Amino acid sequence: MEKLTNKEEEIMHILWKLKKAFVKEVMAEITEDQPHYNTLSTIVRNLEDKGYVAHNAFGNTHQYYPIIAIEDYRKGFMNTAIDNYFNSSYKNMVSFFAKEEKISAKELREILAMIENPKEEL
């Protein structure tokens, strides 16, 4: 899976939310630093070239939709982040969040329970 730029990732989040959209509908969802319409259209076409979206044609306009699920992207993104920043160690990642006080002991116990009893609902 080819890496996305920050702007491409932002556009993908909009497409995952909308499920399918014309460029003008994507544009309406961008609240900060709204690109020019042609720039946004180019970004969406780049996402198509990278294999993240496809389109249905309606005359001269295209309605785009994601073909990569957010869950699949998240998995690849997290695996890359863990490999690049935590020496491929989930333990290093969790300890980082614990040291930064981003995860509580209660949350860690809940995660431990999920690991010990993967079939039980929490």
MIFI-738578 format. One record per atom (N, C-alpha, C): residue number from 1; atom name; x, y, z; residue in one letter. Coordinates in pm, whole numbers. Layout:
# MIFI-738578
NUM, CA, X, Y, Z, A
...
# end
This chain:
# MIFI-738578
1, N, 85, -117, 0, M
1, CA, 0, 0, 0, M
1, C, 90, 124, 0, M
2, N, 70, 212, -96, E
2, CA, 153, 332, -107, E
2, C, 115, 432, 2, E
3, N, 217, 494, 59, K
3, CA, 197, 591, 169, K
3, C, 119, 712, 118, K
4, N, 33, 764, 205, L
4, CA, -44, 883, 171, L
4, C, 19, 1008, 232, L
5, N, 2, 1120, 163, T
5, CA, 41, 1248, 221, T
5, C, -63, 1285, 327, T
6, N, -33, 1383, 409, N
6, CA, -129, 1427, 511, N
6, C, -261, 1472, 447, N
7, N, -253, 1545, 337, K
7, CA, -374, 1594, 270, K
7, C, -452, 1478, 210, K
8, N, -383, 1381, 150, E
8, CA, -451, 1264, 94, E
8, C, -522, 1187, 205, E
9, N, -455, 1174, 319, E
9, CA, -516, 1103, 431, E
9, C, -640, 1177, 480, E
10, N, -633, 1309, 487, E
10, CA, -750, 1390, 526, E
10, C, -867, 1365, 430, E
11, N, -838, 1361, 301, I
11, CA, -943, 1338, 200, I
11, C, -999, 1196, 214, I
12, N, -913, 1099, 241, M
12, CA, -960, 961, 261, M
12, C, -1056, 954, 379, M
13, N, -1026, 1023, 488, H
13, CA, -1115, 1022, 604, H
13, C, -1253, 1078, 566, H
14, N, -1254, 1179, 482, I
14, CA, -1381, 1235, 435, I
14, C, -1455, 1132, 351, I
15, N, -1384, 1065, 260, L
15, CA, -1449, 965, 174, L
15, C, -1497, 845, 256, L
16, N, -1421, 803, 357, W
16, CA, -1469, 694, 442, W
16, C, -1596, 736, 514, W
17, N, -1601, 860, 557, K
17, CA, -1720, 911, 627, K
17, C, -1841, 919, 533, K
18, N, -1820, 975, 414, L
18, CA, -1930, 996, 320, L
18, C, -1967, 869, 241, L
19, N, -1877, 774, 233, K
19, CA, -1892, 649, 158, K
19, C, -1880, 668, 6, K
20, N, -1937, 773, -49, K
20, CA, -1919, 809, -190, K
20, C, -1949, 958, -203, K
21, N, -1874, 1024, -290, A
21, CA, -1889, 1169, -300, A
21, C, -1830, 1224, -428, A
22, N, -1889, 1332, -474, F
22, CA, -1832, 1412, -581, F
22, C, -1730, 1506, -518, F
23, N, -1638, 1559, -597, V
23, CA, -1533, 1647, -545, V
23, C, -1595, 1764, -469, V
24, N, -1704, 1821, -519, K
24, CA, -1767, 1937, -451, K
24, C, -1819, 1897, -312, K
25, N, -1862, 1771, -296, E
25, CA, -1909, 1725, -165, E
25, C, -1791, 1705, -68, E
26, N, -1680, 1659, -121, V
26, CA, -1558, 1648, -40, V
26, C, -1515, 1788, 2, V
27, N, -1517, 1881, -91, M
27, CA, -1478, 2019, -64, M
27, C, -1562, 2078, 50, M
28, N, -1690, 2049, 52, A
28, CA, -1779, 2103, 155, A
28, C, -1743, 2053, 295, A
29, N, -1675, 1940, 304, E
29, CA, -1637, 1882, 432, E
29, C, -1506, 1939, 488, E
30, N, -1430, 2007, 405, I
30, CA, -1301, 2061, 447, I
30, C, -1324, 2196, 513, I
31, N, -1292, 2205, 641, T
31, CA, -1321, 2327, 715, T
31, C, -1201, 2422, 722, T
32, N, -1079, 2368, 721, E
32, CA, -960, 2452, 730, E
32, C, -871, 2431, 609, E
33, N, -806, 2538, 567, D
33, CA, -712, 2532, 454, D
33, C, -774, 2464, 333, D
34, N, -891, 2511, 294, Q
34, CA, -962, 2451, 181, Q
34, C, -882, 2473, 52, Q
35, N, -848, 2364, -16, P
35, CA, -772, 2379, -141, P
35, C, -862, 2430, -254, P
36, N, -801, 2474, -361, H
36, CA, -876, 2510, -481, H
36, C, -941, 2383, -534, H
37, N, -1055, 2398, -599, Y
37, CA, -1130, 2282, -652, Y
37, C, -1041, 2194, -739, Y
38, N, -963, 2255, -830, N
38, CA, -878, 2176, -920, N
38, C, -770, 2100, -844, N
39, N, -717, 2163, -738, T
39, CA, -617, 2096, -655, T
39, C, -678, 1975, -587, T
40, N, -797, 1993, -531, L
40, CA, -866, 1882, -465, L
40, C, -896, 1770, -564, L
41, N, -939, 1806, -682, S
41, CA, -968, 1708, -786, S
41, C, -842, 1627, -820, S
42, N, -727, 1693, -826, T
42, CA, -600, 1626, -852, T
42, C, -566, 1530, -738, T
43, N, -587, 1574, -614, I
43, CA, -559, 1488, -498, I
43, C, -644, 1362, -505, I
44, N, -772, 1377, -537, V
44, CA, -862, 1261, -544, V
44, C, -819, 1168, -657, V
45, N, -779, 1224, -771, R
45, CA, -732, 1139, -881, R
45, C, -602, 1066, -842, R
46, N, -516, 1134, -764, N
46, CA, -395, 1067, -715, N
46, C, -430, 951, -624, N
47, N, -533, 969, -541, L
47, CA, -579, 860, -455, L
47, C, -628, 742, -539, L
48, N, -690, 773, -651, E
48, CA, -735, 667, -742, E
48, C, -613, 597, -804, E
49, N, -514, 675, -846, D
49, CA, -393, 617, -904, D
49, C, -320, 528, -804, D
50, N, -324, 564, -676, K
50, CA, -259, 486, -571, K
50, C, -341, 364, -528, K
51, N, -464, 352, -581, G
51, CA, -545, 235, -551, G
51, C, -631, 246, -426, G
52, N, -653, 367, -379, Y
52, CA, -734, 387, -258, Y
52, C, -881, 414, -290, Y
53, N, -909, 474, -404, V
53, CA, -1046, 505, -443, V
53, C, -1071, 465, -587, V
54, N, -1198, 454, -619, A
54, CA, -1242, 430, -757, A
54, C, -1356, 529, -781, A
55, N, -1411, 529, -904, H
55, CA, -1519, 624, -932, H
55, C, -1625, 563, -1023, H
56, N, -1742, 623, -1014, N
56, CA, -1849, 601, -1110, N
56, C, -1861, 729, -1190, N
57, N, -1869, 718, -1322, A
57, CA, -1879, 836, -1408, A
57, C, -2025, 870, -1432, A
58, N, -2056, 997, -1420, F
58, CA, -2187, 1052, -1453, F
58, C, -2162, 1165, -1551, F
59, N, -2160, 1132, -1680, G
59, CA, -2123, 1232, -1780, G
59, C, -1978, 1271, -1759, G
60, N, -1956, 1401, -1742, N
60, CA, -1819, 1451, -1722, N
60, C, -1778, 1454, -1576, N
61, N, -1868, 1420, -1484, T
61, CA, -1834, 1424, -1342, T
61, C, -1816, 1283, -1289, T
62, N, -1736, 1275, -1184, H
62, CA, -1707, 1145, -1123, H
62, C, -1746, 1146, -976, H
63, N, -1809, 1037, -936, Q
63, CA, -1839, 1017, -794, Q
63, C, -1739, 914, -743, Q
64, N, -1662, 954, -643, Y
64, CA, -1554, 870, -591, Y
64, C, -1599, 794, -468, Y
65, N, -1540, 676, -448, Y
65, CA, -1569, 596, -330, Y
65, C, -1443, 518, -291, Y
66, N, -1424, 497, -160, P
66, CA, -1304, 425, -115, P
66, C, -1310, 277, -153, P
67, N, -1197, 222, -191, I
67, CA, -1190, 78, -215, I
67, C, -1097, 11, -114, I
68, N, -1035, 91, -30, I
68, CA, -957, 41, 83, I
68, C, -1036, 74, 208, I
69, N, -1066, -26, 289, A
69, CA, -1141, -3, 413, A
69, C, -1053, 69, 514, A
70, N, -1116, 152, 596, I
70, CA, -1041, 226, 698, I
70, C, -968, 131, 792, I
71, N, -1028, 15, 820, E
71, CA, -964, -83, 909, E
71, C, -834, -135, 848, E
72, N, -834, -160, 718, D
72, CA, -714, -208, 650, D
72, C, -605, -100, 649, D
73, N, -646, 26, 625, Y
73, CA, -550, 135, 627, Y
73, C, -493, 152, 767, Y
74, N, -580, 148, 868, R
74, CA, -536, 163, 1008, R
74, C, -434, 56, 1044, R
75, N, -461, -67, 1003, K
75, CA, -369, -177, 1034, K
75, C, -232, -152, 972, K
76, N, -229, -114, 846, G
76, CA, -102, -86, 779, G
76, C, -31, 34, 840, G
77, N, -109, 138, 871, F
77, CA, -52, 258, 932, F
77, C, 10, 225, 1067, F
78, N, -61, 151, 1150, M
78, CA, -10, 117, 1283, M
78, C, 112, 26, 1274, M
79, N, 107, -72, 1185, N
79, CA, 223, -161, 1170, N
79, C, 348, -83, 1129, N
80, N, 331, 11, 1038, T
80, CA, 443, 94, 994, T
80, C, 494, 181, 1108, T
81, N, 401, 243, 1182, A
81, CA, 441, 329, 1294, A
81, C, 514, 249, 1401, A
82, N, 464, 130, 1433, I
82, CA, 527, 47, 1536, I
82, C, 665, 1, 1488, I
83, N, 676, -36, 1361, D
83, CA, 806, -75, 1306, D
83, C, 905, 42, 1309, D
84, N, 860, 161, 1267, N
84, CA, 949, 276, 1252, N
84, C, 983, 347, 1382, N
85, N, 890, 348, 1479, Y
85, CA, 910, 430, 1598, Y
85, C, 926, 350, 1727, Y
86, N, 889, 221, 1725, F
86, CA, 894, 142, 1848, F
86, C, 970, 11, 1831, F
87, N, 1061, 7, 1733, N
87, CA, 1144, -112, 1706, N
87, C, 1060, -240, 1693, N
88, N, 948, -227, 1624, S
88, CA, 856, -340, 1599, S
88, C, 804, -403, 1729, S
89, N, 800, -326, 1836, S
89, CA, 759, -379, 1966, S
89, C, 631, -311, 2015, S
90, N, 526, -392, 2030, Y
90, CA, 401, -340, 2085, Y
90, C, 420, -302, 2232, Y
91, N, 507, -375, 2301, K
91, CA, 537, -343, 2441, K
91, C, 598, -203, 2449, K
92, N, 691, -172, 2360, N
92, CA, 751, -38, 2359, N
92, C, 645, 69, 2332, N
93, N, 551, 38, 2242, M
93, CA, 446, 134, 2210, M
93, C, 357, 159, 2332, M
94, N, 312, 52, 2397, V
94, CA, 223, 67, 2512, V
94, C, 296, 139, 2626, V
95, N, 424, 105, 2650, S
95, CA, 498, 171, 2757, S
95, C, 518, 319, 2725, S
96, N, 533, 353, 2597, F
96, CA, 542, 494, 2559, F
96, C, 416, 569, 2602, F
97, N, 300, 512, 2570, F
97, CA, 174, 578, 2606, F
97, C, 155, 584, 2758, F
98, N, 201, 482, 2827, A
98, CA, 192, 483, 2974, A
98, C, 281, 594, 3031, A
99, N, 404, 604, 2981, K
99, CA, 497, 708, 3030, K
99, C, 446, 848, 2999, K
100, N, 380, 862, 2886, E
100, CA, 325, 992, 2846, E
100, C, 191, 1021, 2913, E
101, N, 145, 927, 2998, E
101, CA, 18, 936, 3069, E
101, C, -100, 950, 2972, E
102, N, -93, 877, 2862, K
102, CA, -200, 874, 2763, K
102, C, -290, 753, 2782, K
103, N, -248, 661, 2869, I
103, CA, -328, 541, 2896, I
103, C, -321, 516, 3047, I
104, N, -436, 481, 3104, S
104, CA, -443, 462, 3249, S
104, C, -421, 316, 3286, S
105, N, -395, 293, 3414, A
105, CA, -381, 156, 3464, A
105, C, -512, 79, 3442, A
106, N, -624, 146, 3460, K
106, CA, -755, 81, 3437, K
106, C, -767, 36, 3291, K
107, N, -728, 122, 3199, E
107, CA, -733, 85, 3057, E
107, C, -638, -29, 3026, E
108, N, -520, -28, 3088, L
108, CA, -425, -138, 3068, L
108, C, -482, -269, 3121, L
109, N, -551, -264, 3236, R
109, CA, -615, -386, 3288, R
109, C, -723, -436, 3192, R
110, N, -799, -344, 3131, E
110, CA, -901, -382, 3033, E
110, C, -837, -448, 2911, E
111, N, -725, -394, 2865, I
111, CA, -653, -453, 2752, I
111, C, -601, -591, 2789, I
112, N, -546, -604, 2909, L
112, CA, -499, -734, 2956, L
112, C, -613, -836, 2960, L
113, N, -730, -793, 3005, A
113, CA, -847, -882, 3007, A
113, C, -885, -925, 2866, A
114, N, -875, -833, 2770, M
114, CA, -904, -868, 2630, M
114, C, -807, -973, 2578, M
115, N, -681, -961, 2617, I
115, CA, -579, -1055, 2573, I
115, C, -601, -1192, 2637, I
116, N, -633, -1190, 2766, E
116, CA, -650, -1316, 2839, E
116, C, -780, -1387, 2804, E
117, N, -882, -1311, 2768, N
117, CA, -1014, -1367, 2736, N
117, C, -1063, -1308, 2603, N
118, N, -1001, -1345, 2492, P
118, CA, -1032, -1278, 2365, P
118, C, -1175, -1296, 2316, P
119, N, -1245, -1400, 2361, K
119, CA, -1379, -1425, 2311, K
119, C, -1487, -1356, 2394, K
120, N, -1452, -1310, 2514, E
120, CA, -1550, -1246, 2601, E
120, C, -1568, -1100, 2562, E
121, N, -1692, -1053, 2572, E
121, CA, -1721, -912, 2548, E
121, C, -1693, -832, 2673, E
122, N, -1631, -718, 2661, L
122, CA, -1605, -631, 2776, L
122, C, -1701, -516, 2777, L
# end
